Amino acid sequence: HKEHQEAGVQPNLCGSFVSLWFSRFFAGSPMTTTRQAIDYFFNLSLFLFVATGFIAVASTGKLDTATVVLVSGAIGLRGLAFLGLTRFHLQAGTVRAFTIVYFVFYVADYFAISGNFVSATGHLLFFLLVMKMFSAETNRDYLYLGLIAFMEMLLAAILTINALFFGLFAVFLLFGIATFTSFEIKRGFDVSAQ
């Protein structure tokens, strides 16, 4: 304690700053528990993990404009939730209906629109990303989102490898470590609460 005062740093300043920052952006209300802070950090790191994967694919220049615009809009809308500006959420029945319709579209995409397996499957991947991003509630949903992020990075590696890809891959790994570390902490809280 005395060493901190001599250095001109108050103890717990960093913790106070982080707490205030989380409180400011957590749906407009102050965070009162460590669990809320962990959930917020986990959700934010998972979002950034997935978003970095999409940016890596989009930066290849091989995605069609409609996919880039639609998925970027969905990611932007989800990002606004971390600022407390929106609370958009899809119900399970809505996701199920969209998924059934999309599988019909996937066949049309493969044979008539994209004309190849990689593009049609890329569109399917981004559709699943958007659906899961707005409907995830369980640990299984979060694991699916993490898997989708890895698949995005794999798609980016298939489409191109350049210096930008390696930079985005490094950022992707950073967010991946944050995501899976906070996921384990979150699971630990779930187990101790039972």
VEXZA-256178 format. One record per residue: residue in one letter; x, y, z of N, C-alpha, C, O in turn. Coordinates in pm, 1 decimal, decimal comma. Example, Ala and Ser with C-alpha at 12.3 -4.5 7.8 and 13.67 -1.06 7.14 Angstrom:
BEGIN
   residuo     n_east    n_north       n_up    ca_east   ca_north      ca_up     c_east    c_north       c_up     o_east    o_north       o_up
         A     1319,0     -569,0      780,0     1230,0     -450,0      780,0     1320,0     -330,0      780,0     1423,6     -331,9      846,5
         S     1285,0     -225,0      708,0     1367,0     -106,0      714,0     1290,0        3,0      787,0     1340,9      113,8      803,9
***
This chain:
BEGIN
   residuo     n_east    n_north       n_up    ca_east   ca_north      ca_up     c_east    c_north       c_up     o_east    o_north       o_up
         H       83,9     -119,4        0,0        0,0        0,0        0,0       87,6      124,6        0,0       62,1      218,4      -75,5
         K      191,1      126,0       84,5      281,6      240,6       93,5      358,1      260,1      -37,4      382,9      373,5      -78,3
         E      396,0      148,9     -103,7      468,1      158,4     -230,5      382,9      223,7     -336,2      433,2      301,9     -417,0
         H      253,7      193,0     -337,2      162,8      253,6     -435,1      152,3      404,0     -413,5      149,5      480,1     -510,2
         Q      146,4      447,7     -288,5      135,5      590,2     -259,7      262,1      663,3     -300,5      255,6      774,7     -352,3
         E      379,3      600,3     -277,1      505,0      663,3     -315,3      515,3      676,0     -467,1      572,5      773,0     -516,9
         A      461,6      581,0     -540,2      466,9      585,3     -686,4      360,7      678,1     -742,7      357,0      701,2     -863,6
         G      274,3      731,7     -657,7      169,6      823,0     -703,6       50,1      751,2     -764,5      -29,7      813,5     -834,5
         V       36,1      621,6     -739,2      -73,6      543,1     -792,5     -159,2      495,3     -677,9     -109,0      439,2     -580,5
         Q     -287,5      517,5     -689,6     -378,0      469,4     -586,5     -406,4      322,1     -608,7     -425,6      279,6     -722,6
         P     -409,5      244,1     -503,0     -443,2      103,4     -519,7     -584,7       88,5     -574,4     -673,2      168,2     -543,5
         N     -604,5      -14,0     -655,5     -735,8      -44,9     -710,8     -784,1       53,6     -815,8     -901,0       48,7     -854,1
         L     -697,9      143,2     -864,0     -738,1      240,2     -964,4     -779,5      170,3    -1092,8     -881,0      205,6    -1152,8
         C     -701,3       71,0    -1135,7     -732,7       -2,1    -1258,0     -865,7      -75,9    -1242,8     -950,5      -71,3    -1331,9
         G     -883,1     -143,6    -1129,9    -1007,7     -214,6    -1105,3    -1127,5     -120,6    -1103,7    -1234,3     -154,5    -1154,6
         S    -1109,4       -2,1    -1044,9    -1217,7       96,2    -1041,0    -1251,0      145,1    -1180,7    -1368,1      160,3    -1215,6
         F    -1147,8      169,9    -1261,0    -1170,6      216,3    -1397,6    -1246,4      113,0    -1479,1    -1342,6      145,8    -1548,5
         V    -1202,4      -12,6    -1470,4    -1268,6     -119,7    -1544,5    -1413,0     -133,8    -1499,1    -1503,3     -149,6    -1581,4
         S    -1434,8     -128,2    -1368,4    -1569,9     -138,6    -1314,4    -1658,7      -24,6    -1365,1    -1773,6      -47,3    -1403,0
         L    -1605,3       97,8    -1365,6    -1682,5      211,2    -1416,0    -1711,3      196,9    -1564,9    -1821,5      227,5    -1610,4
         W    -1611,6      150,1    -1641,4    -1630,5      135,5    -1785,0    -1737,6       32,2    -1814,2    -1826,2       55,6    -1896,4
         F    -1730,1      -84,6    -1745,8    -1831,3     -186,8    -1764,9    -1968,5     -134,5    -1723,4    -2067,9     -159,3    -1791,7
         S    -1974,1      -62,8    -1612,7    -2101,8      -10,5    -1565,2    -2163,2       86,1    -1664,7    -2284,9       88,2    -1683,1
         R    -2080,8      164,6    -1727,6    -2129,4      263,6    -1823,9    -2194,8      197,5    -1944,4    -2294,5      247,9    -1996,0
         F    -2140,2       86,0    -1989,5    -2188,0       26,2    -2112,5    -2272,7      -98,5    -2093,5    -2312,4     -160,5    -2192,1
         F    -2301,1     -136,7    -1971,6    -2382,3     -255,8    -1949,4    -2529,4     -218,5    -1943,9    -2585,9     -199,7    -1836,1
         A    -2590,5     -208,0    -2060,2    -2734,8     -183,7    -2074,5    -2784,4      -65,6    -1992,1    -2897,8      -66,4    -1944,2
         G    -2701,1       34,8    -1975,7    -2743,4      156,6    -1909,3    -2757,7      146,0    -1759,0    -2798,5      243,3    -1695,6
         S    -2725,8       31,7    -1698,7    -2738,5       18,4    -1554,3    -2605,0      -26,6    -1496,6    -2528,6      -97,1    -1562,6
         P    -2577,1       14,6    -1372,4    -2448,2      -23,0    -1314,1    -2440,9     -173,1    -1287,4    -2540,2     -236,6    -1251,9
         M    -2322,2     -227,4    -1305,0    -2300,4     -368,5    -1275,7    -2279,3     -383,6    -1126,5    -2202,7     -308,9    -1065,5
         T    -2346,4     -479,0    -1069,0    -2335,5     -494,1     -924,6    -2262,0     -620,5     -884,7    -2221,4     -633,6     -769,3
         T    -2243,9     -713,2     -975,9    -2179,4     -837,9     -938,0    -2062,3     -870,1    -1029,8    -2053,7     -822,7    -1143,0
         T    -1973,9     -951,3     -977,3    -1862,4    -1000,7    -1057,5    -1914,9    -1085,0    -1171,7    -1859,0    -1082,9    -1281,3
         R    -2022,5    -1159,7    -1147,3    -2081,5    -1245,0    -1251,0    -2125,4    -1161,8    -1371,1    -2102,7    -1202,7    -1484,9
         Q    -2187,0    -1047,4    -1348,9    -2229,2     -961,7    -1459,2    -2108,2     -914,4    -1540,0    -2112,2     -911,4    -1663,0
         A    -2002,1     -877,8    -1470,6    -1880,4     -832,3    -1539,3    -1819,7     -944,9    -1622,4    -1775,4     -921,6    -1734,9
         I    -1817,2    -1065,7    -1568,7    -1762,7    -1180,4    -1642,5    -1849,2    -1211,2    -1763,8    -1796,5    -1235,2    -1872,5
         D    -1980,9    -1210,9    -1747,2    -2070,6    -1236,6    -1859,7    -2052,1    -1131,4    -1968,8    -2047,6    -1164,1    -2087,4
         Y    -2041,7    -1006,4    -1928,4    -2023,2     -898,0    -2025,0    -1890,7     -915,9    -2099,3    -1886,7     -905,8    -2221,9
         F    -1783,3     -942,3    -2026,3    -1652,2     -959,8    -2089,2    -1653,0    -1079,6    -2183,4    -1597,6    -1072,9    -2293,2
         F    -1715,3    -1188,8    -2141,2    -1723,4    -1307,3    -2226,1    -1799,2    -1276,6    -2354,4    -1751,9    -1307,8    -2463,7
         N    -1917,0    -1215,5    -2341,4    -1997,7    -1184,0    -2459,7    -1925,5    -1087,4    -2553,5    -1931,1    -1102,6    -2675,5
         L    -1858,2     -988,7    -2496,2    -1783,8     -893,0    -2578,9    -1666,1     -960,9    -2649,0    -1644,4     -937,8    -2767,9
         S    -1590,5    -1043,4    -2578,3    -1475,8    -1109,5    -2641,4    -1521,7    -1209,8    -2747,2    -1456,4    -1224,2    -2850,6
         L    -1632,9    -1279,2    -2723,0    -1687,4    -1370,6    -2824,1    -1732,5    -1292,9    -2947,8    -1707,3    -1334,6    -3060,9
         F    -1798,2    -1181,2    -2925,7    -1840,7    -1096,0    -3037,7    -1720,1    -1050,0    -3119,3    -1722,4    -1057,4    -3242,2
         L    -1615,4    -1002,9    -3053,0    -1496,0     -955,9    -3123,4    -1423,9    -1071,1    -3193,2    -1366,3    -1051,9    -3300,3
         F    -1426,4    -1189,1    -3134,3    -1368,7    -1310,0    -3193,7    -1437,9    -1340,0    -3327,1    -1372,2    -1361,8    -3428,8
         V    -1570,9    -1340,7    -3324,9    -1649,8    -1369,4    -3444,2    -1635,0    -1257,3    -3547,1    -1619,6    -1283,5    -3666,4
         A    -1639,6    -1133,1    -3500,5    -1628,7    -1018,8    -3592,0    -1492,6    -1016,4    -3661,5    -1484,6     -983,6    -3779,9
         T    -1386,7    -1050,4    -3589,9    -1252,8    -1054,4    -3650,3    -1246,1    -1162,0    -3757,7    -1183,7    -1141,7    -3861,8
         G    -1309,1    -1275,2    -3733,7    -1315,4    -1379,9    -3835,4    -1384,8    -1331,3    -3960,7    -1339,2    -1357,9    -4071,9
         F    -1496,3    -1259,0    -3943,0    -1567,1    -1205,7    -4059,4    -1482,9    -1101,6    -4132,6    -1477,5    -1101,4    -4255,6
         I    -1417,9    -1014,2    -4058,5    -1333,3     -912,0    -4121,4    -1222,0     -978,7    -4203,4    -1187,4     -931,8    -4311,8
         A    -1166,9    -1087,6    -4150,9    -1062,1    -1159,8    -4224,3    -1115,9    -1212,7    -4357,5    -1048,1    -1203,6    -4459,8
         V    -1237,8    -1267,8    -4356,5    -1296,4    -1318,4    -4481,1    -1330,1    -1203,1    -4574,2    -1302,4    -1209,7    -4694,0
         A    -1389,8    -1097,7    -4520,1    -1427,9     -982,6    -4603,9    -1305,9     -915,5    -4665,5    -1312,7     -864,3    -4777,2
         S    -1193,8     -915,8    -4592,8    -1073,8     -848,3    -4643,4    -1009,8     -921,4    -4761,1     -922,2     -866,0    -4827,6
         T    -1052,2    -1045,1    -4787,8     -998,0    -1117,7    -4903,2    -1046,5    -1057,6    -5034,5     -983,3    -1075,7    -5138,6
         G    -1158,9     -985,9    -5029,5    -1215,2     -928,1    -5150,8    -1290,9    -1029,0    -5235,3    -1331,6     -997,6    -5347,2
         K    -1310,2    -1149,0    -5184,0    -1375,4    -1254,4    -5262,9    -1523,1    -1273,1    -5226,5    -1592,0    -1355,2    -5287,0
         L    -1571,6    -1197,1    -5127,9    -1713,4    -1205,2    -5092,2    -1793,5    -1109,8    -5179,4    -1744,8    -1004,0    -5219,2
         D    -1917,2    -1148,8    -5208,3    -2003,8    -1058,7    -5285,2    -2048,6     -942,8    -5196,9    -2051,4     -953,7    -5074,4
         T    -2083,2     -833,1    -5260,4    -2119,6     -710,0    -5189,8    -2239,4     -730,2    -5097,4    -2240,5     -678,3    -4985,7
         A    -2339,2     -804,2    -5142,2    -2459,3     -824,9    -5059,9    -2424,5     -894,3    -4928,2    -2475,3     -855,4    -4823,0
         T    -2339,7     -995,5    -4932,5    -2300,5    -1066,3    -4811,2    -2225,0     -974,6    -4716,5    -2251,3     -973,5    -4596,3
         V    -2131,1     -897,8    -4770,5    -2052,7     -806,1    -4686,7    -2143,4     -704,1    -4620,3    -2130,2     -678,0    -4500,7
         V    -2235,4     -645,9    -4696,3    -2324,4     -542,4    -4642,1    -2419,2     -600,9    -4537,2    -2435,1     -544,0    -4429,2
         L    -2481,7     -713,7    -4568,6    -2579,3     -771,5    -4475,3    -2513,9     -819,8    -4345,9    -2564,9     -792,6    -4237,1
         V    -2403,3     -890,0    -4356,5    -2338,0     -941,6    -4235,4    -2275,0     -827,2    -4156,7    -2279,0     -827,7    -4033,7
         S    -2217,0     -729,1    -4225,6    -2161,8     -611,8    -4155,0    -2271,0     -538,0    -4079,0    -2249,9     -493,9    -3966,0
         G    -2387,8     -524,8    -4141,2    -2500,5     -460,7    -4073,3    -2543,9     -537,5    -3949,7    -2572,0     -478,3    -3845,5
         A    -2549,5     -670,9    -3961,8    -2587,6     -754,0    -3847,2    -2483,4     -744,2    -3735,7    -2519,0     -735,0    -3618,2
         I    -2355,3     -746,3    -3771,8    -2250,2     -733,6    -3671,1    -2255,0     -595,8    -3606,3    -2235,1     -582,9    -3485,5
         G    -2281,4     -493,1    -3686,3    -2294,9     -357,6    -3631,2    -2411,3     -347,6    -3534,0    -2399,1     -285,8    -3428,2
         L    -2524,6     -408,3    -3569,7    -2641,8     -407,6    -3481,9    -2611,7     -479,6    -3351,0    -2650,5     -433,8    -3243,5
         R    -2541,9     -593,1    -3361,0    -2504,5     -666,2    -3239,0    -2405,5     -585,9    -3155,1    -2411,2     -588,5    -3032,2
         G    -2315,3     -515,0    -3221,6    -2219,0     -430,9    -3150,8    -2286,2     -319,0    -3072,5    -2238,5     -280,3    -2965,9
         L    -2396,2     -267,3    -3124,8    -2469,5     -160,8    -3054,7    -2525,3     -209,2    -2920,7    -2546,1     -129,5    -2829,2
         A    -2549,2     -338,5    -2909,6    -2600,2     -393,4    -2782,6    -2498,9     -376,0    -2671,0    -2537,2     -361,2    -2555,0
         F    -2370,2     -377,6    -2703,8    -2267,7     -360,6    -2600,6    -2260,4     -216,6    -2550,8    -2203,7     -189,2    -2445,1
         L    -2317,8     -125,7    -2627,6    -2325,8       13,7    -2584,4    -2461,0       44,4    -2520,0    -2487,1      157,8    -2479,8
         G    -2546,0      -56,7    -2510,6    -2677,3      -38,8    -2449,6    -2776,4       31,0    -2541,0    -2876,1       85,2    -2493,3
         L    -2750,9       31,1    -2673,4    -2836,3      103,8    -2766,1    -2943,2       17,1    -2832,1    -3036,0       69,9    -2893,3
         T    -2931,7     -113,0    -2820,9    -3031,2     -202,8    -2878,6    -3035,9     -332,2    -2798,4    -2939,6     -368,8    -2731,0
         R    -3148,6     -400,0    -2806,7    -3164,1     -528,6    -2739,0    -3228,4     -630,3    -2833,5    -3309,8     -711,9    -2790,4
         F    -3192,9     -625,7    -2960,1    -3251,0     -714,2    -3060,7    -3214,7     -859,2    -3029,8    -3098,1     -890,8    -3006,0
         H    -3315,1     -947,2    -3030,3    -3294,4    -1089,1    -2999,7    -3392,1    -1171,1    -3083,0    -3507,6    -1132,1    -3099,8
         L    -3346,3    -1284,5    -3135,1    -3432,6    -1374,3    -3211,3    -3477,1    -1490,8    -3123,1    -3396,9    -1549,1    -3050,2
         Q    -3604,3    -1523,3    -3130,8    -3659,0    -1636,9    -3057,8    -3626,9    -1766,5    -3132,2    -3602,0    -1764,5    -3252,8
         A    -3627,5    -1877,7    -3061,6    -3591,9    -2007,9    -3119,7    -3683,4    -2044,6    -3236,6    -3636,0    -2098,9    -3336,4
         G    -3811,4    -2016,6    -3226,6    -3905,1    -2048,1    -3335,3    -3874,4    -1969,1    -3462,2    -3886,0    -2021,2    -3573,1
         T    -3835,7    -1844,4    -3445,0    -3799,5    -1760,5    -3559,3    -3673,5    -1813,7    -3626,5    -3666,5    -1821,0    -3749,2
         V    -3575,2    -1850,5    -3547,0    -3450,2    -1906,1    -3600,9    -3478,4    -2035,1    -3676,5    -3423,6    -2057,4    -3784,4
         R    -3563,4    -2119,7    -3620,5    -3598,4    -2246,2    -3685,1    -3664,7    -2221,8    -3820,9    -3631,1    -2287,6    -3919,3
         A    -3758,5    -2127,6    -3826,1    -3828,1    -2097,2    -3951,7    -3730,7    -2041,9    -4056,3    -3733,0    -2084,7    -4171,7
         F    -3645,6    -1947,5    -4016,5    -3546,9    -1891,4    -4109,3    -3451,1    -1999,7    -4160,0    -3412,6    -1998,9    -4276,9
         T    -3413,4    -2091,4    -4073,1    -3318,7    -2196,9    -4110,7    -3379,7    -2291,6    -4212,7    -3312,5    -2331,4    -4307,8
         I    -3504,6    -2327,8    -4194,7    -3573,8    -2414,5    -4292,0    -3579,0    -2346,2    -4428,4    -3549,5    -2407,8    -4530,9
         V    -3616,8    -2218,8    -4428,7    -3622,4    -2143,0    -4554,2    -3483,4    -2131,4    -4615,5    -3467,7    -2140,3    -4737,2
         Y    -3382,1    -2111,4    -4530,5    -3247,9    -2091,6    -4584,4    -3193,4    -2217,6    -4651,3    -3120,9    -2207,1    -4750,3
         F    -3225,7    -2335,1    -4600,6    -3175,1    -2456,6    -4663,6    -3229,6    -2473,0    -4805,6    -3160,7    -2527,4    -4891,9
         V    -3352,0    -2426,9    -4830,9    -3404,0    -2423,4    -4967,8    -3321,7    -2323,9    -5050,0    -3285,1    -2351,8    -5164,1
         F    -3293,2    -2208,0    -4990,8    -3210,8    -2108,3    -5059,2    -3069,6    -2161,2    -5084,9    -3010,6    -2131,2    -5188,8
         Y    -3014,7    -2239,6    -4991,4    -2879,8    -2294,5    -5007,4    -2868,5    -2378,2    -5134,6    -2770,1    -2368,0    -5207,8
         V    -2969,5    -2460,9    -5160,3    -2969,3    -2542,8    -5281,6    -2971,3    -2453,1    -5404,9    -2896,5    -2475,5    -5500,0
         A    -3058,1    -2350,8    -5402,5    -3063,8    -2256,2    -5514,7    -2932,4    -2180,1    -5528,1    -2885,7    -2155,1    -5639,2
         D    -2873,1    -2143,5    -5415,1    -2745,4    -2071,8    -5416,5    -2636,5    -2158,0    -5479,4    -2557,7    -2110,2    -5561,0
         Y    -2632,9    -2283,2    -5441,6    -2529,2    -2373,6    -5492,5    -2542,9    -2395,6    -5643,6    -2443,1    -2393,5    -5715,7
         F    -2666,0    -2416,7    -5691,6    -2684,9    -2450,4    -5832,4    -2703,6    -2328,9    -5923,5    -2664,3    -2334,1    -6040,0
         A    -2761,9    -2221,0    -5874,3    -2797,4    -2110,9    -5964,0    -2730,1    -1977,3    -5933,0    -2694,8    -1904,2    -6025,5
         I    -2711,6    -1944,2    -5806,8    -2663,3    -1809,9    -5773,3    -2511,0    -1807,2    -5768,0    -2447,7    -1739,9    -5849,4
         S    -2451,8    -1879,2    -5673,6    -2305,6    -1881,2    -5660,5    -2242,1    -1974,8    -5762,8    -2140,0    -1943,1    -5823,8
         G    -2304,0    -2089,0    -5779,7    -2253,4    -2184,5    -5876,0    -2135,5    -2267,0    -5829,2    -2081,7    -2346,9    -5905,9
         N    -2093,6    -2248,9    -5702,6    -1986,1    -2333,8    -5651,0    -2006,5    -2359,1    -5502,0    -2076,2    -2285,0    -5432,6
         F    -1943,7    -2465,7    -5456,2    -1962,8    -2513,0    -5319,5    -1906,2    -2415,9    -5216,0    -1970,7    -2390,7    -5114,3
         V    -1786,8    -2360,9    -5240,0    -1721,8    -2274,6    -5140,0    -1804,5    -2149,1    -5114,9    -1826,4    -2112,6    -4999,3
         S    -1850,8    -2082,4    -5219,9    -1930,3    -1960,2    -5202,6    -2063,8    -1988,9    -5135,3    -2104,5    -1917,0    -5044,0
         A    -2131,7    -2093,8    -5180,2    -2262,2    -2127,7    -5121,1    -2246,8    -2165,7    -4974,1    -2329,5    -2127,7    -4891,2
         T    -2141,6    -2240,2    -4941,4    -2119,0    -2278,8    -4803,1    -2075,7    -2159,1    -4719,2    -2109,3    -2151,0    -4601,1
         G    -2002,0    -2066,5    -4778,7    -1967,8    -1941,4    -4710,3    -2092,8    -1862,5    -4675,1    -2103,9    -1809,2    -4564,7
         H    -2186,7    -1855,0    -4768,5    -2313,4    -1786,0    -4739,9    -2387,9    -1855,6    -4626,4    -2444,8    -1789,9    -4539,2
         L    -2387,1    -1990,1    -4627,9    -2451,4    -2065,8    -4520,3    -2385,0    -2036,7    -4385,8    -2452,9    -2018,3    -4284,8
         L    -2253,5    -2032,7    -4385,7    -2178,8    -2003,0    -4263,3    -2218,1    -1866,4    -4206,0    -2238,8    -1852,6    -4085,4
         F    -2228,2    -1765,8    -4293,3    -2262,6    -1631,7    -4245,2    -2408,1    -1622,7    -4201,5    -2440,9    -1547,6    -4109,6
         F    -2495,6    -1698,7    -4266,6    -2634,3    -1705,3    -4221,5    -2640,7    -1762,7    -4080,2    -2707,8    -1707,4    -3993,1
         L    -2569,5    -1875,4    -4057,7    -2567,5    -1936,6    -3924,7    -2506,8    -1842,4    -3821,3    -2552,2    -1837,1    -3706,9
         L    -2404,3    -1768,3    -3861,9    -2342,4    -1670,1    -3772,3    -2445,2    -1567,7    -3725,0    -2457,1    -1541,6    -3605,3
         V    -2518,5    -1510,6    -3818,4    -2616,9    -1406,9    -3782,5    -2726,5    -1465,6    -3694,2    -2766,5    -1403,4    -3595,8
         M    -2775,1    -1584,2    -3728,3    -2880,4    -1646,5    -3647,7    -2831,9    -1674,2    -3505,0    -2902,7    -1644,5    -3408,7
         K    -2712,8    -1730,3    -3491,1    -2659,7    -1761,6    -3358,2    -2624,1    -1636,2    -3279,6    -2640,8    -1631,3    -3157,8
         M    -2574,7    -1534,6    -3350,6    -2533,6    -1411,6    -3282,6    -2651,3    -1345,8    -3210,3    -2634,5    -1285,2    -3104,4
         F    -2770,6    -1358,6    -3269,0    -2888,2    -1293,9    -3210,4    -2977,6    -1388,5    -3131,5    -3083,2    -1347,6    -3083,1
         S    -2937,0    -1514,3    -3117,9    -3021,7    -1607,5    -3043,1    -2946,0    -1687,5    -2937,3    -3007,8    -1765,3    -2864,6
         A    -2815,0    -1670,8    -2926,7    -2734,8    -1750,8    -2833,9    -2775,4    -1724,3    -2689,0    -2783,5    -1610,0    -2644,1
         E    -2800,7    -1834,5    -2617,4    -2837,7    -1824,2    -2476,2    -2769,0    -1929,0    -2390,5    -2749,3    -1908,0    -2270,8
         T    -2732,1    -2041,9    -2450,3    -2674,6    -2152,6    -2373,5    -2526,0    -2166,9    -2404,6    -2475,7    -2110,2    -2501,6
         N    -2457,1    -2243,0    -2321,2    -2315,3    -2268,9    -2345,4    -2293,4    -2338,0    -2479,2    -2193,2    -2313,3    -2546,3
         R    -2386,4    -2424,2    -2518,2    -2376,3    -2491,5    -2648,1    -2382,7    -2389,7    -2762,1    -2307,7    -2401,4    -2859,1
         D    -2471,3    -2290,0    -2751,7    -2480,1    -2184,4    -2853,1    -2348,3    -2107,4    -2862,1    -2302,0    -2074,9    -2971,4
         Y    -2289,0    -2078,9    -2747,1    -2162,7    -2004,9    -2745,3    -2050,0    -2086,8    -2809,1    -1964,5    -2032,0    -2878,7
         L    -2050,8    -2218,2    -2784,9    -1950,6    -2304,5    -2847,5    -1969,7    -2307,9    -2999,2    -1871,8    -2309,5    -3073,8
         Y    -2095,2    -2309,1    -3045,3    -2121,7    -2304,1    -3189,1    -2068,4    -2174,1    -3249,2    -2011,1    -2174,4    -3358,2
         L    -2087,3    -2063,5    -3178,0    -2034,9    -1935,8    -3228,2    -1882,2    -1939,1    -3237,3    -1824,1    -1888,4    -3333,3
         G    -1818,2    -1998,5    -3137,7    -1672,9    -2011,9    -3143,0    -1629,3    -2097,3    -3260,9    -1530,9    -2065,9    -3328,0
         L    -1702,8    -2205,9    -3286,5    -1673,3    -2291,7    -3400,9    -1693,2    -2216,0    -3532,3    -1613,2    -2230,0    -3624,8
         I    -1798,5    -2136,7    -3540,5    -1823,2    -2056,2    -3660,5    -1708,0    -1958,7    -3682,9    -1666,0    -1937,3    -3796,6
         A    -1656,8    -1899,5    -3575,2    -1543,5    -1807,4    -3588,7    -1421,9    -1879,5    -3647,1    -1354,4    -1825,9    -3735,0
         F    -1393,5    -2001,1    -3598,5    -1282,6    -2078,5    -3654,1    -1306,4    -2110,5    -3801,6    -1213,5    -2105,5    -3882,2
         M    -1429,6    -2143,2    -3836,5    -1462,0    -2172,8    -3976,1    -1445,5    -2048,5    -4064,1    -1404,0    -2058,7    -4179,6
         E    -1478,4    -1931,2    -4008,8    -1455,8    -1807,3    -4083,8    -1307,4    -1789,9    -4114,9    -1270,4    -1756,2    -4227,4
         M    -1223,5    -1812,7    -4015,5    -1079,7    -1795,9    -4036,1    -1027,7    -1900,0    -4134,7     -939,2    -1870,5    -4215,0
         L    -1081,4    -2020,4    -4129,4    -1043,6    -2123,2    -4226,0    -1084,2    -2081,6    -4366,8    -1007,3    -2099,9    -4461,2
         L    -1203,1    -2026,3    -4381,8    -1249,0    -1977,0    -4512,0    -1158,5    -1865,8    -4562,5    -1125,0    -1861,9    -4680,9
         A    -1118,4    -1774,7    -4473,3    -1027,9    -1666,3    -4512,3     -894,1    -1722,8    -4559,3     -835,5    -1672,2    -4655,0
         A     -845,7    -1827,5    -4492,6     -719,1    -1889,2    -4532,4     -732,0    -1958,6    -4667,7     -636,9    -1959,8    -4745,9
         I     -848,4    -2016,2    -4695,9     -871,4    -2080,9    -4825,6     -874,1    -1976,6    -4937,1     -820,9    -1999,1    -5045,8
         L     -936,6    -1862,2    -4908,8     -954,8    -1761,1    -5013,6     -828,0    -1682,0    -5043,1     -804,7    -1644,2    -5157,9
         T     -746,5    -1656,6    -4942,7     -623,1    -1582,1    -4967,6     -533,4    -1587,2    -4845,2     -580,0    -1608,4    -4733,3
         I     -405,5    -1567,8    -4867,7     -311,1    -1550,7    -4757,9     -222,6    -1432,3    -4794,9     -150,4    -1436,2    -4894,6
         N     -229,1    -1327,9    -4714,1     -144,5    -1210,3    -4735,1     -108,4    -1151,9    -4598,6     -144,9    -1207,7    -4495,1
         A      -38,0    -1041,4    -4598,7        7,6     -981,3    -4472,7     -110,1     -940,0    -4384,2     -104,2     -955,9    -4262,3
         L     -215,4     -887,9    -4443,9     -332,8     -847,5    -4366,9     -394,9     -968,9    -4296,9     -437,6     -959,8    -4181,8
         F     -399,3    -1080,7    -4366,4     -453,2    -1202,6    -4306,7     -375,2    -1239,9    -4180,5     -434,8    -1274,1    -4078,3
         F     -243,5    -1233,5    -4187,7     -163,7    -1272,4    -4071,1     -184,2    -1175,0    -3954,3     -185,3    -1216,9    -3838,5
         G     -200,2    -1047,0    -3983,7     -229,8     -949,9    -3878,5     -364,4     -977,1    -3813,6     -377,3     -975,1    -3691,2
         L     -465,8    -1002,7    -3897,9     -598,3    -1033,9    -3845,4     -598,5    -1167,1    -3770,2     -671,8    -1183,9    -3672,7
         F     -516,5    -1261,1    -3815,9     -507,3    -1389,5    -3746,4     -450,6    -1371,1    -3605,7     -495,7    -1436,5    -3511,7
         A     -352,2    -1282,5    -3591,1     -295,4    -1255,1    -3458,3     -401,5    -1194,2    -3365,3     -412,0    -1232,9    -3249,0
         V     -480,0    -1098,8    -3417,4     -587,3    -1037,7    -3338,9     -693,8    -1143,0    -3306,3     -746,2    -1147,0    -3195,0
         F     -724,8    -1227,0    -3403,7     -821,0    -1335,2    -3386,4     -778,0    -1428,0    -3272,5     -859,9    -1466,6    -3189,2
         L     -650,3    -1463,3    -3269,4     -599,8    -1549,2    -3162,2     -610,8    -1481,7    -3026,0     -643,6    -1546,8    -2926,8
         L     -583,7    -1352,4    -3020,9     -594,5    -1277,2    -2896,2     -737,9    -1281,6    -2843,4     -761,0    -1310,8    -2726,0
         F     -834,3    -1252,2    -2931,7     -974,4    -1256,7    -2889,2    -1018,4    -1399,7    -2858,2    -1103,5    -1421,0    -2771,8
         G     -961,3    -1497,6    -2928,0     -993,0    -1636,9    -2898,6     -948,6    -1676,9    -2759,5    -1022,3    -1743,5    -2686,8
         I     -828,1    -1636,2    -2722,5     -779,3    -1665,2    -2587,6     -868,4    -1598,7    -2483,1     -903,4    -1660,8    -2382,8
         A     -905,0    -1472,9    -2506,2     -993,3    -1402,0    -2412,6    -1129,1    -1471,1    -2403,0    -1185,4    -1484,3    -2294,4
         T    -1180,8    -1514,9    -2517,2    -1312,1    -1580,4    -2519,6    -1311,3    -1710,8    -2442,4    -1396,8    -1733,1    -2356,7
         F    -1215,4    -1797,1    -2472,0    -1216,3    -1928,9    -2409,0    -1174,7    -1923,6    -2261,9    -1218,6    -2006,3    -2182,0
         T    -1091,0    -1827,2    -2226,4    -1055,8    -1809,7    -2085,0    -1177,5    -1762,6    -2005,6    -1208,6    -1817,8    -1900,0
         S    -1246,2    -1659,8    -2057,1    -1364,0    -1608,4    -1986,0    -1478,0    -1710,4    -1987,4    -1559,4    -1713,3    -1895,1
         F    -1484,3    -1794,3    -2091,5    -1585,3    -1900,0    -2094,9    -1563,2    -1999,0    -1980,7    -1658,9    -2042,5    -1916,8
         E    -1438,2    -2034,2    -1955,4    -1408,3    -2126,0    -1846,1    -1441,1    -2062,5    -1710,4    -1491,6    -2130,2    -1620,8
         I    -1412,9    -1934,4    -1695,7    -1448,0    -1864,7    -1571,1    -1599,2    -1862,2    -1554,8    -1650,9    -1885,7    -1445,6
         K    -1670,2    -1833,7    -1663,7    -1816,6    -1831,1    -1662,8    -1872,3    -1968,2    -1624,5    -1964,6    -1977,2    -1543,6
         R    -1816,7    -2074,6    -1681,9    -1860,8    -2209,9    -1647,4    -1832,5    -2241,9    -1501,5    -1911,6    -2309,7    -1435,9
         G    -1719,4    -2192,9    -1450,4    -1688,3    -2213,3    -1309,7    -1792,7    -2148,3    -1219,0    -1830,9    -2205,4    -1116,9
         F    -1838,3    -2029,2    -1256,4    -1943,6    -1963,8    -1179,7    -2073,0    -2043,0    -1188,2    -2145,7    -2054,9    -1089,6
         D    -2102,0    -2097,7    -1307,1    -2224,4    -2177,7    -1322,7    -2221,5    -2301,2    -1232,9    -2321,6    -2335,2    -1169,8
         V    -2106,2    -2368,0    -1227,6    -2092,6    -2488,8    -1146,1    -2103,8    -2454,5     -996,8    -2169,4    -2525,8     -920,9
         S    -2039,4    -2345,2     -955,8    -2044,4    -2309,2     -812,9    -2181,2    -2261,7     -771,1    -2214,3    -2268,0     -652,7
         A    -2263,6    -2213,2     -866,0    -2396,7    -2167,0     -833,5    -2495,7    -2282,8     -816,1    -2604,5    -2263,9     -761,6
         Q    -2457,9    -2402,3     -862,3    -2550,9    -2516,5     -853,4    -2549,2    -2580,3     -716,2    -2621,3    -2677,1     -692,2
***
